[in-house]
Amino acid sequence: MPKLTLSLGLAHQIPDMIEELINRGQQLDAIHFTFEVGLVDKFPPVRLLKSFLKDAKKVVASILEDPNNTGRAAYLATRKEQSALKAAIKFIEEYKLEVAFPPENLKK
């Protein structure tokens, strides 16, 4: 999609699109967009990854606090957290962010 946006001559709208992704909690999509269009300086990927992980922790906490999910809450929370960590590690490796955001703690 980033390349399509550029080819359609909508480059001036890309920062707004990235902001919208961030506001919707789609930080991973925003990271992908920033790398594809070269706006890494304006939208630092490490900050976005940290925001993504923080939001994931909030979701996990809300799952655990839901009294209607007592039996499955721990399972659902664990799966959600594992998915978020795996996604973050994948992005760190894919975009070579290991120096700025070492994945070792996430892997543990």
C-alpha positions as CSV (number, residue, x, y, z in Angstrom):
1,M,0.0,0.0,0.0
2,P,2.8,2.5,0.7
3,K,4.2,2.1,-2.8
4,L,0.7,2.4,-4.3
5,T,0.1,5.6,-2.4
6,L,3.3,7.1,-3.7
7,S,2.6,6.0,-7.3
8,L,-0.8,7.7,-7.1
9,G,0.9,11.0,-6.2
10,L,-0.4,11.0,-2.7
11,A,2.9,11.4,-1.0
12,H,1.8,14.6,0.8
13,Q,-0.9,12.6,2.6
14,I,1.4,9.8,3.9
15,P,2.3,11.5,7.2
16,D,-1.4,11.9,7.9
17,M,-2.0,8.3,7.0
18,I,0.8,7.2,9.4
19,E,-0.7,9.3,12.2
20,E,-4.1,7.7,11.6
21,L,-2.5,4.2,11.9
22,I,-0.8,5.2,15.1
23,N,-4.0,6.7,16.6
24,R,-5.9,3.5,15.7
25,G,-3.3,1.4,17.6
26,Q,-1.8,0.0,14.4
27,Q,1.8,0.8,15.2
28,L,3.2,-2.1,13.3
29,D,1.5,-1.0,10.1
30,A,2.8,2.5,10.8
31,I,6.3,1.2,11.1
32,H,6.1,-0.7,7.9
33,F,4.8,2.5,6.2
34,T,7.5,4.7,7.6
35,F,10.2,2.4,6.3
36,E,8.6,2.0,2.8
37,V,8.3,5.7,2.3
38,G,11.4,6.9,4.1
39,L,9.9,8.7,7.1
40,V,11.8,6.9,9.8
41,D,13.2,10.2,11.2
42,K,9.7,11.6,11.5
43,F,8.1,8.5,13.0
44,P,10.8,6.7,15.0
45,P,10.2,2.9,14.8
46,V,11.5,2.1,18.3
47,R,9.1,4.5,19.8
48,L,6.3,3.0,17.8
49,L,7.3,-0.6,18.9
50,K,7.4,0.5,22.5
51,S,3.9,2.0,22.1
52,F,2.7,-1.2,20.5
53,L,4.0,-3.3,23.4
54,K,2.6,-1.0,26.0
55,D,-0.9,-1.2,24.3
56,A,-0.6,-5.0,24.2
57,K,0.1,-5.1,28.0
58,K,-3.0,-3.0,28.5
59,V,-5.1,-5.5,26.5
60,V,-3.6,-8.4,28.4
61,A,-4.4,-6.7,31.7
62,S,-8.0,-6.0,30.6
63,I,-8.4,-9.7,29.6
64,L,-7.2,-10.8,33.0
65,E,-9.5,-8.4,34.8
66,D,-12.6,-9.5,32.9
67,P,-14.8,-11.5,35.4
68,N,-16.6,-13.1,32.4
69,N,-13.4,-14.8,31.2
70,T,-12.1,-16.3,34.4
71,G,-11.6,-19.8,33.0
72,R,-10.0,-18.7,29.8
73,A,-8.5,-15.4,30.8
74,A,-5.0,-16.6,31.6
75,Y,-4.9,-18.6,28.3
76,L,-6.2,-15.7,26.2
77,A,-3.8,-13.2,27.9
78,T,-0.8,-15.5,27.4
79,R,-1.7,-15.9,23.7
80,K,-2.2,-12.2,23.2
81,E,1.1,-11.4,24.9
82,Q,3.0,-14.0,23.0
83,S,1.6,-12.8,19.7
84,A,2.6,-9.2,20.5
85,L,6.1,-10.2,21.5
86,K,6.6,-12.3,18.4
87,A,5.4,-9.5,16.2
88,A,7.7,-7.0,17.8
89,I,10.7,-9.4,17.5
90,K,9.9,-10.0,13.8
91,F,9.8,-6.2,13.2
92,I,13.1,-5.7,15.1
93,E,14.8,-8.3,13.0
94,E,13.1,-7.4,9.7
95,Y,14.0,-3.7,10.0
96,K,17.4,-4.2,11.6
97,L,16.5,-2.4,14.9
98,E,18.6,-4.7,17.1
99,V,21.0,-2.0,18.1
100,A,18.3,0.5,19.1
101,F,15.9,-2.2,20.6
102,P,17.7,-5.4,21.6
103,P,15.2,-8.3,21.3
104,E,16.8,-10.5,24.0
105,N,14.5,-9.4,26.8
106,L,11.4,-9.9,24.5
107,K,12.6,-13.4,23.7
108,K,12.9,-14.3,27.3
